[in-house]
Amino acid sequence: MNKRLQRNLIVVFTLIAVCLSAWGAGNSARLVPLLDLPGGSQYLSYLEKAITMANSSIDILLSDGELADNPLWDKVIAVAARGVAVRVILDASDWSESITDKNRPTINYLLAHGIPAKFDDPGVTTHAKLVVIDSHLTVLGSSNWNEHAFTEQAQTDIAVDNPQVGAVFSEYFNRIWNGELVPRGVRLSIDEISKGQELIPIPDGPETANYAHVLLTMMQRAEKSIHVVMYRASYYPSYTHSLANDILNALIAAAGRGVEVRVFLDDCAFYPKSEQANREAAYYLVDHGIEVRFDDPSATTHAKLVIIDGRDVILGSTNWNYYSLVRNNETDIATLGIPALATAYERFFAYLWSRGRTVR
């Protein structure tokens, strides 16, 4: 694609903050926290039922959608057979053949069953984990579609039944499906975050940094607590103004004004480079007075979760490293001013924190 045509395709679409006047009976959004620990998967159980009940359409965007030991694909094929329009995009990679090879059997299987399925642009990493059903039910978070995610890992996901949120992520999916999600092509139009009840859908593509913008704004207004569960975090001493550094420094600044800041990180023992990155980020935070704990080296905490003041939550697929924050296709959501929802995620955090290991 030549540069002139690429510029013409950069179209900013507005992401509407979905206001909830009264979260509870009769509201405009139904929110279901999906919290998983090794041994069981609320995410899997919920999606099996949601897919089976689909009426018109299912759009699926995944970084990892493996075929083996995955009951969801049979559910998808069954609903497609009765007329539900299904589309699937999986990640392909020009820097790691193993990623493409892992997803290729699924693409071939779906195509053989008449389901439109394709790889994304191999030059862009799709790290999202997104399902949109009937244009109004959105399920997103940290869970890939593979046996390890369903049975062995700690994950945080959410189901949001709301047509406005569904419309945002449907448009995002369409951009990727049509090859139109170019750099800086999807931007939040939110300049200020409300202190009332609100949902903020956060799709990201290359060079948009929507997640970082919302997260930093939320952290800056924290008054009591910031609790974090993060699979991957980085500190870049040679890149002072990187977004990953900005996030770590925002935690330090919050602690400096009296906010309780606690960060729970995956040990990443299975991936030496990630393990080193997490330890460097942890040491940077600890050196600045932040409480940090690791999970057990034999465990995998794959969640990407931040809870602020026991009322605001931001979660999804985004890790705190350069590629996730700046280069990847990612999907997240912020739920603001909903303590009943935040409490569920706080309990998840507290469970992990009580079993964590101090850094030093």
C-alpha positions in Angstrom: 0.0 0.0 0.0 1.5 3.3 -1.0 1.8 6.1 1.6 -0.7 8.4 -0.1 -3.5 5.8 0.0 -2.6 4.9 3.5 -3.1 8.5 4.7 -6.5 8.6 3.0 -7.5 5.5 5.0 -6.8 7.1 8.4 -10.3 7.7 9.6 -10.9 8.6 13.3 -14.2 7.2 14.6 -15.7 8.3 17.8 -15.8 6.0 20.8 -18.8 6.9 22.9 -18.5 6.6 26.7 -21.5 4.6 27.7 -23.1 6.3 30.8 -24.9 4.2 33.3 -27.4 6.2 35.3 -28.1 3.3 37.7 -26.2 0.1 37.5 -28.5 -2.6 38.5 -32.0 -3.6 37.5 -33.3 -1.9 34.4 -30.0 -0.4 33.4 -28.7 -0.2 29.8 -25.8 -2.6 30.3 -25.4 -6.0 31.9 -21.8 -6.7 33.1 -20.6 -10.1 34.1 -17.1 -10.5 35.7 -15.4 -13.7 34.5 -12.6 -14.6 36.9 -10.5 -17.7 36.5 -8.0 -19.6 38.6 -6.3 -22.9 37.6 -8.7 -25.8 37.6 -11.8 -24.2 36.1 -12.9 -21.5 33.6 -15.9 -19.2 34.1 -14.9 -17.7 30.7 -15.1 -21.0 28.9 -18.5 -21.9 30.5 -19.9 -18.5 29.8 -18.8 -18.4 26.1 -20.1 -21.9 25.5 -23.6 -20.8 26.5 -23.3 -17.4 24.8 -22.2 -18.8 21.5 -25.0 -21.5 21.5 -27.6 -18.7 22.1 -26.3 -16.5 19.3 -29.1 -15.4 16.9 -27.5 -13.5 14.0 -23.7 -13.0 14.2 -20.4 -13.8 15.9 -17.1 -12.0 15.3 -14.0 -13.5 16.9 -10.6 -11.8 17.1 -7.8 -13.7 18.8 -4.1 -13.8 19.2 -4.2 -17.5 20.0 -7.1 -19.7 18.9 -5.8 -23.3 19.0 -7.8 -26.2 17.6 -6.8 -29.0 19.9 -8.7 -29.5 23.2 -10.9 -26.5 22.5 -14.6 -27.1 22.7 -15.5 -23.6 21.6 -14.8 -24.2 17.9 -17.4 -27.0 17.7 -20.0 -24.6 19.3 -19.1 -22.0 16.6 -19.5 -24.5 13.8 -22.8 -25.7 15.2 -24.3 -22.2 15.3 -22.9 -21.3 11.8 -24.7 -24.5 10.5 -28.0 -23.0 11.6 -27.4 -19.7 9.9 -25.5 -17.5 12.3 -23.0 -15.3 10.4 -19.5 -16.1 11.9 -16.2 -14.4 11.0 -12.9 -15.2 12.6 -9.5 -13.4 12.6 -6.4 -15.0 14.1 -2.9 -13.6 14.5 -0.2 -14.4 11.9 3.3 -13.2 12.5 6.2 -12.3 10.2 8.6 -12.5 13.2 7.5 -15.8 14.8 6.5 -18.7 12.6 5.3 -20.6 15.6 2.5 -18.1 16.1 1.2 -18.6 12.6 1.7 -22.4 12.7 -0.3 -22.6 16.0 -3.3 -20.8 14.4 -3.1 -22.3 10.9 -4.9 -25.6 11.7 -7.9 -23.6 13.1 -8.1 -21.4 10.0 -8.1 -24.5 7.8 -10.7 -26.3 10.0 -13.1 -23.3 9.9 -12.7 -22.8 6.2 -13.4 -26.5 5.6 -16.7 -26.0 7.5 -17.6 -23.0 5.4 -16.8 -20.3 8.0 -15.1 -17.1 6.8 -11.7 -17.1 8.6 -8.5 -15.3 7.9 -5.2 -14.2 9.3 -4.5 -10.6 10.3 -1.7 -8.5 8.7 1.5 -10.5 9.6 3.3 -7.2 10.2 1.0 -6.3 13.1 0.6 -8.4 16.2 -3.0 -9.0 17.1 -2.9 -9.6 20.8 -6.6 -9.0 21.4 -9.0 -11.6 22.8 -12.4 -10.4 21.6 -15.8 -11.9 20.8 -18.8 -9.9 19.7 -22.1 -11.7 19.6 -25.2 -10.3 17.8 -23.5 -6.9 17.8 -24.4 -6.2 21.5 -22.7 -8.8 23.7 -18.9 -8.2 24.0 -16.6 -10.7 25.8 -13.0 -9.6 26.2 -10.1 -9.9 28.5 -6.9 -11.9 28.9 -8.0 -15.4 27.9 -6.7 -17.0 24.8 -8.6 -19.9 23.3 -6.3 -22.8 24.3 -6.2 -25.5 26.9 -3.6 -23.8 29.0 -5.8 -20.6 29.3 -8.9 -22.6 30.2 -7.4 -25.0 32.8 -4.0 -23.8 34.1 -3.9 -20.0 34.2 -5.3 -17.1 36.3 -7.3 -14.9 33.9 -9.6 -11.8 34.1 -12.3 -11.3 31.5 -15.7 -9.6 31.3 -18.9 -9.9 29.4 -20.7 -6.6 28.5 -24.2 -6.7 27.1 -24.6 -3.3 25.6 -25.3 -2.3 22.0 -23.1 0.8 22.1 -20.1 -1.1 23.4 -20.8 -3.8 20.8 -21.0 -1.2 18.0 -17.5 0.1 18.9 -15.9 -3.3 18.9 -17.8 -4.4 15.8 -16.5 -1.4 13.9 -13.0 -2.2 15.2 -13.3 -5.8 14.0 -14.6 -4.6 10.6 -11.5 -2.4 10.2 -9.2 -5.3 10.8 -11.3 -7.6 8.6 -11.2 -5.2 5.7 -7.5 -4.3 6.2 -8.3 -0.7 7.1 -6.9 -0.4 10.6 -3.9 1.7 9.7 -1.5 3.4 12.2 -3.3 6.1 14.2 -6.5 4.9 12.6 -8.6 4.4 15.8 -8.6 7.1 18.5 -10.6 7.8 21.6 -12.4 11.1 21.5 -12.6 11.3 25.3 -10.7 14.3 26.8 -12.0 13.9 30.3 -13.1 10.9 32.3 -16.3 11.2 34.3 -16.5 10.4 38.0 -19.9 8.9 37.5 -20.9 5.5 36.2 -19.5 4.9 32.8 -18.2 2.3 30.4 -15.3 3.1 28.1 -14.6 0.6 25.3 -10.9 0.7 24.4 -9.8 -0.7 21.1 -6.1 -0.1 20.2 -4.1 -0.4 17.0 -0.6 0.7 16.0 0.4 4.1 17.4 -3.0 4.9 19.1 -2.1 4.3 22.8 -5.8 4.6 23.8 -5.4 2.2 26.8 -2.4 4.1 28.1 -4.3 7.4 27.9 -7.3 6.1 29.8 -5.2 4.2 32.4 -2.9 7.2 33.2 -5.9 9.4 33.6 -7.5 7.0 36.0 -4.3 6.6 38.0 -3.8 10.4 38.2 -7.2 10.8 39.9 -6.8 7.8 42.3 -7.4 8.8 45.9 -7.3 5.6 48.0 -5.9 2.5 46.3 -4.5 1.1 43.0 -4.3 -2.7 42.8 -2.7 -4.3 39.8 -2.4 -7.8 38.5 -0.2 -7.8 35.4 1.3 -10.7 33.4 4.0 -8.6 31.8 5.6 -5.2 32.7 8.7 -3.4 31.6 10.9 -0.6 32.7 13.1 1.0 30.0 15.9 3.0 31.5 17.2 4.1 28.1 13.7 5.4 27.0 12.7 7.8 29.7 9.5 8.9 28.1 8.1 5.5 27.1 4.5 4.8 28.0 5.6 1.8 30.1 7.8 4.1 32.2 5.0 6.6 32.4 2.7 4.0 33.9 5.2 2.9 36.5 6.0 6.5 37.4 2.2 7.2 37.7 2.1 4.4 40.3 5.0 5.9 42.2 3.4 9.4 42.1 0.2 8.0 43.4 2.0 6.3 46.3 3.7 9.6 47.0 0.4 11.3 47.6 -0.8 8.6 50.0 -2.5 6.1 47.7 -2.1 2.5 48.6 -0.3 0.9 45.6 0.1 -2.8 45.3 1.4 -4.6 42.2 1.1 -8.4 41.6 3.2 -9.7 38.7 3.6 -13.0 37.0 7.0 -14.6 37.6 7.2 -15.5 33.9 9.6 -18.4 34.9 8.8 -20.2 31.6 10.1 -17.2 29.5 13.5 -15.9 30.5 13.3 -12.6 28.7 9.8 -11.8 30.2 11.1 -12.9 33.6 14.0 -10.5 33.4 11.7 -7.7 32.3 9.2 -8.3 35.1 12.0 -8.4 37.7 13.5 -5.1 36.4 10.1 -3.4 36.6 9.5 -4.9 40.0 12.9 -3.7 41.3 12.2 -0.2 39.9 8.9 0.0 41.8 10.3 -1.5 45.0 13.2 0.9 45.0 10.6 3.7 44.9 8.5 2.3 47.8 5.9 0.3 46.0 4.7 -3.1 47.3 5.3 -5.8 44.7 4.7 -9.5 44.8 5.2 -12.3 42.4 3.2 -15.4 41.8 4.6 -18.9 42.3 7.1 -19.8 39.6 5.1 -22.8 38.6 1.9 -20.7 38.1 0.9 -18.4 35.2 -1.0 -15.3 36.1 -2.0 -14.1 32.6 -4.4 -11.4 33.8 -4.1 -7.7 32.9 -6.1 -5.9 35.6 -6.1 -2.6 37.4 -8.6 -1.7 40.2 -8.7 1.9 41.5 -10.4 3.1 44.7 -12.5 0.0 44.8 -14.8 1.4 42.2 -13.0 1.7 38.8 -11.7 -1.2 36.8 -9.7 -1.4 33.6 -8.9 -4.8 32.1 -8.3 -6.5 28.8 -5.4 -7.8 26.7 -2.8 -5.1 27.2 0.4 -5.8 29.0 2.7 -3.0 30.2 5.4 -3.2 27.6 6.3 -1.3 24.4 4.7 -3.5 21.8 1.5 -4.0 23.8 1.1 -0.3 24.6 2.1 1.1 21.2 2.3 -1.4 18.4 -0.3 -4.2 18.8 -4.0 -4.6 18.2 -5.4 -4.8 21.7 -8.9 -4.7 23.3 -9.7 -3.4 26.8 -12.5 -1.8 28.7 -12.8 0.6 31.6 -15.8 0.3 34.0 -16.1 3.4 36.2 -18.1 4.1 39.3 -19.4 0.5 39.8 -18.2 -0.7 43.2 -20.3 -3.9 43.0 -18.3 -5.0 39.9 -15.0 -3.7 41.3 -15.5 -5.8 44.4 -15.5 -9.0 42.4 -12.1 -8.1 40.9 -10.8 -6.9 44.3 -11.5 -10.4 45.7 -9.5 -11.9 42.9 -6.6 -9.5 43.6 -6.8 -10.2 47.3 -6.7 -14.0 46.8 -3.6 -13.7 44.6 -1.9 -11.1 46.8 -2.3 -13.3 49.9 -0.4 -16.0 48.2 2.2 -13.9 46.5 6.0 -13.8 47.1 7.7 -10.6 48.0 10.4 -9.4 45.6 13.1 -9.2 48.2 
